[in-house]
Amino acid sequence: MLHHLVQLADVASVMDRVQVVHCDLGDVEWPGTVELAAAQARHYGLPFHVRRRTQGDLLTQITERHRKLRARGDTTTPAWPSAGARYCTVIKNGARSVS
C-alpha cells in the first residue's frame, strides 16, 4: 500500500507532504510490526510517526466498550470496532505521538 501511495504522490509532485503514521494496537500487535513500518518509511525516505492511545490499547478499548454497552443494557451490539465505533478515530482523537 505504501508503495502505491508513494507512486501516486510522486506523479502528483506531492511527496513533500507524505508522512507515515502507524497506529500501534498495543499487546495484540505482532512483534516487529512497528520496526517493519519504520523500515518501510525509511526505504522511501519518509517521516515516520507512531501513535498510541493514552487510554490503553485495542483490547482495553474493546473491554471498556463492552462494559459500557452492558451497563446500559445493550446485549446485542458488539464491542469490537466497527464503522460506527472505529479504533482509528479514537487514536486520532485521544492519542499521543511517540516518534
Contacts in CASP RR format, 6 or more apart in sequence:
PFRMAT RR
TARGET T0000
AUTHOR 0000-0000-0000
METHOD contacts of the structure
MODEL  1
MLHHLVQLADVASVMDRVQVVHCDLGDVEWPGTVELAAAQARHYGLPFHV
RRRTQGDLLTQITERHRKLRARGDTTTPAWPSAGARYCTVIKNGARSVS
2 20 0 8 1.000
2 40 0 8 1.000
2 41 0 8 1.000
2 44 0 8 1.000
5 18 0 8 1.000
6 15 0 8 1.000
6 18 0 8 1.000
6 44 0 8 1.000
6 46 0 8 1.000
9 15 0 8 1.000
9 17 0 8 1.000
9 18 0 8 1.000
18 44 0 8 1.000
18 46 0 8 1.000
19 46 0 8 1.000
19 47 0 8 1.000
19 48 0 8 1.000
19 49 0 8 1.000
20 37 0 8 1.000
20 40 0 8 1.000
20 41 0 8 1.000
20 44 0 8 1.000
20 46 0 8 1.000
20 47 0 8 1.000
20 48 0 8 1.000
20 49 0 8 1.000
21 49 0 8 1.000
21 50 0 8 1.000
21 51 0 8 1.000
22 33 0 8 1.000
22 34 0 8 1.000
22 37 0 8 1.000
22 38 0 8 1.000
22 48 0 8 1.000
22 49 0 8 1.000
22 50 0 8 1.000
22 51 0 8 1.000
23 51 0 8 1.000
23 52 0 8 1.000
23 87 0 8 1.000
23 88 0 8 1.000
23 91 0 8 1.000
23 95 0 8 1.000
24 34 0 8 1.000
24 50 0 8 1.000
24 51 0 8 1.000
24 52 0 8 1.000
24 57 0 8 1.000
24 98 0 8 1.000
25 57 0 8 1.000
25 58 0 8 1.000
25 87 0 8 1.000
26 52 0 8 1.000
26 56 0 8 1.000
26 57 0 8 1.000
26 58 0 8 1.000
26 59 0 8 1.000
27 57 0 8 1.000
27 59 0 8 1.000
28 57 0 8 1.000
28 58 0 8 1.000
28 59 0 8 1.000
34 50 0 8 1.000
37 48 0 8 1.000
37 50 0 8 1.000
38 48 0 8 1.000
41 47 0 8 1.000
41 48 0 8 1.000
42 48 0 8 1.000
48 99 0 8 1.000
49 97 0 8 1.000
49 99 0 8 1.000
50 97 0 8 1.000
50 98 0 8 1.000
50 99 0 8 1.000
51 91 0 8 1.000
51 92 0 8 1.000
51 95 0 8 1.000
51 96 0 8 1.000
51 97 0 8 1.000
51 98 0 8 1.000
52 91 0 8 1.000
52 95 0 8 1.000
52 96 0 8 1.000
52 98 0 8 1.000
53 60 0 8 1.000
53 61 0 8 1.000
53 90 0 8 1.000
53 91 0 8 1.000
53 94 0 8 1.000
53 95 0 8 1.000
54 94 0 8 1.000
54 95 0 8 1.000
54 96 0 8 1.000
55 61 0 8 1.000
55 64 0 8 1.000
55 90 0 8 1.000
55 94 0 8 1.000
58 81 0 8 1.000
58 87 0 8 1.000
61 81 0 8 1.000
61 87 0 8 1.000
61 90 0 8 1.000
62 79 0 8 1.000
62 80 0 8 1.000
62 81 0 8 1.000
63 79 0 8 1.000
65 79 0 8 1.000
65 85 0 8 1.000
66 79 0 8 1.000
69 75 0 8 1.000
69 77 0 8 1.000
69 79 0 8 1.000
81 87 0 8 1.000
END
